[in-house]
Amino acid sequence: MDMKSENLFLAIETATRQFGVAAFNGNEVLSSVELLANYPHAAELPGAVERVLKETKTELKDLKAVIVDIGPGSFTGLRIGLAFAKALVFPHKLPLIGISSLDVLAAGLPARGDFVCPLLDAKQKNIYGACYKIEEGKPVRQGDYFLGKIEEFLSGLKQDAIFLGDGSQLYREQILSVFPKARWALPEFFYPRSATLARLGVERFHSGQRDDPATLVPLYLYPLDCSIRGPDRPTAVLKPT
């Protein structure tokens, strides 16, 4: 069956160990590749993109947009994913849309009326985190994205929440010491998924939002020199929309 769509979006997820590529027509995922791996995603990314385009009988020039996870997350993974996405969009002047990994995590959890906190391991005993209130089935971020110690994050949290992400599992005991009634999502929701990334990117696309491929950079949260020296230096932090 010819699955080619004139309304096809390509999503690239490389922010964490959960690598993924998905072809999305705005309503459903037509083809996808998901892989949990510890080695650099550069080894799998070109082949995964070629596979989903071949399975949907789509050429790059026919894509509506390319959607990419900009982090926070793995420095290497983010650079690989964003550089590859830019290499795809520039020749055909395709729109590029960046989405935060924490937004993807929050949106991937089937929660209703809950308070959700995705946490990712940021190394050096730090976490990346954010909190979201689920309103009408959609996560609305409460405050800025966070980089720092788990104790500092928890001190700013005023209520019980559902936790998810590899950082939440890493600091489970500390979380429970402060919030004994805290809940955890199932392990399958601990990493961003390319299908959720695609859905969020399409929502941005249809609302008229685009990112400039020449200036879009990974959301590291760490210092702009990309070295891990702690969260006490100035960084660019996205404000809630």
N, C-alpha and C positions, 0 to 999 in steps of 0.2 A: 504493500500500500504506500502511495506517495504521501508522506507526511509534511512535505514542504509547505511552509506558511509564509505569507507575505507580511506577517506580523510577528516575526520571530526575534526573540531576545536571547543573547548569550550571557550567562552568568559564570564568573570565575571566582572560586573560593579557595584562598591559599593562606588565610590568616593564622591557622592553627594546624595541628596534625591532621585534621579532617579536611583533606583536599577534595575539591569537587568542581565539576563543570556541568552546567545544565542548559538545555535549549528549551525555552519557555515561550508559549504563544500568547500569554496573557491570561489564559484560563487553566492551562495544565502543562506539566513537564512532558515534553515529547521524547526527550532522550537525556540521559544523565550518566555521569561517571562519579562514583564516590570511593574514596580510598583513605584508610587510616594508616599513616606511615610516618616513620621517624626520619627518613632521608629527604633531601631537598625535593620540593615539588617540581623543580625544573625538569626532572627526569621523566615525569609523566604528563605534564601540562600540554605540550604540543600534540601528542598523540590523542589525549582525551578530547581536545577541541576538534581535531580532525575527525574523530569518531562520531561525536554528536552532530557535527555538520553533515557528515556523510549519511548518518542514519535518518536525518530529517531532509536530506536532499536539498540542502541550502548552501549557497555560496556566501562568502563573507560580505560581499557588496550588497547582498539582499537583506542583511540584518537591520532591524530597527535601531538597535543600540547594543553596546556591550556594558555589562554591569559587573563591578568588581568590588570585593571586600577590601577596604582601606585600613582596617585595623580598629583598635590596637591588637597586637598579636606578635607573631614571630617576625623579627626584623628581616630575616632572609626570605621567608615566605611572602611577606608583603611586597618586598622589592621585586621578587620574581613575578608575582601575580599582576602588579600594576604595570611593570615594564612590558610584560607580554600583552596586556590589554591595550596599552598605548600603541604597541607595534601593530595590533589588529585594526585600530580605529583610524590611525593617521592616513594610510594609503587610500582609504575609501571615504574619508571624512565622515565617519560614523559618530553618533553621539556617544559620550562616555559618562557613566553614572557611578559614583562611589558611595558605598554604604558602610557604616560602622559595624564591626563584628559584634559588638555588644547589642546593637539594635537588632541584628539578625538573630542572636540568641534569644532575646526577649520575645521577638515576634514568632519564633518557632515553637514556643511553649503553649500548649492548648489550655490556657487559663482564662477564667472569667471572674472579674471583680477582685482579683488578687493583687498583691504587691510582690513584684518579681525583681530579684537581684542577680544578674549574671556576673560571675567573677572568673577571670582568666589569670593563670599563673604568669606573672611578669618577671620572674626570676629575681635573684638578689633579695629574696624574702619579701617581695612586693606583689601586689595584685593590680590588675586592671579591673575596674568595676563601674557599675551604674545601677540606679534603681528606677523602676518603671511601675506606674500604676496602670492596671488594665482597665480601660474605659471603652465601653461598647465593643469589647472583643479585641481592641488594639492597645499595644503598650505605649504609654506616654511617659517620656523620660522626665524624672524629677531631679533637676540639678545637672551639674556638669559630669562629664566622664572623669573617672578617678584613677590616679596612680599613687600608690603608697602602701603603707602597712595595713594589714587586716584590722588591727586594733583601732586605727584611725577611721577606717571605713565604718566599722561597727559603731563607733562613738557617735557618728552622724546619723545613724539609722534609728528611727523613733518607733518602729513597730515590727512585728513578726513579718516574715516574708518567705517566699519560695526561692530557694537558692539553686543555681545551676552553673555549669561550667567547671573546668578542671581545677580552677582556683578554689571553688567552694568545697570540693572534696578534700583538697590539700589542707584546708584550714577548718575542717569540720568541727573539731573539738573546740577551737576558739569561738566559733560561731555559736555552738550550743551552750557554751559557758555564759554567753551574754543573752542569747535568745533560746531558752530551753524548748520552746514550742516551734522552733524553725522547722520548715519542711524542705525536702529536696526533690528536684525533678528526677525522672528516670535517667539513667546513664545515656540513653540514646539522644537526649537533648543537651548533652554537655559540650557539643561542638557545633559551630555554625554550619548550616546545611545550604547547599547551592540552590535548592528549590526555594527556600525562604528568602535567600538573597535576591533571587530573580523576582519574586513577588514584590518585595520592597522597592526594587529598582524600577519595576514597571509602574508602580504607584507614583514614584517621583517623575518618571518620564511623562505620564499622562497629566501630571499637574504642571508640566512645562519646565521642570527643573533639569538642568544639564550641568556637567562639570567641564572645565576647560582642560583638555588633555595635556596642554603645555604646562599647566601650573598645579594640577592635582598631585598631591603628595600623600604618602602613608600617614595615618594618624598614629604616630609613635607614642606620644605623651612624654616619653623620655626626652632629654635634651636634644636639640636639633642636630648635634654632631653625631647622633646615633650611638654613642657609647653609653654603656650602662654604668652610671655613676651615682645613681640615686635620684629620688623624685624631688629634691629640694632646689633644683635649678629651674628657671623660667621655661615654660613650654607653651606651645599653642594648644589650647583646649577648646573644642567646639562647645558652644552654648546651646542649651535646649531650644528647639524651635517651637 
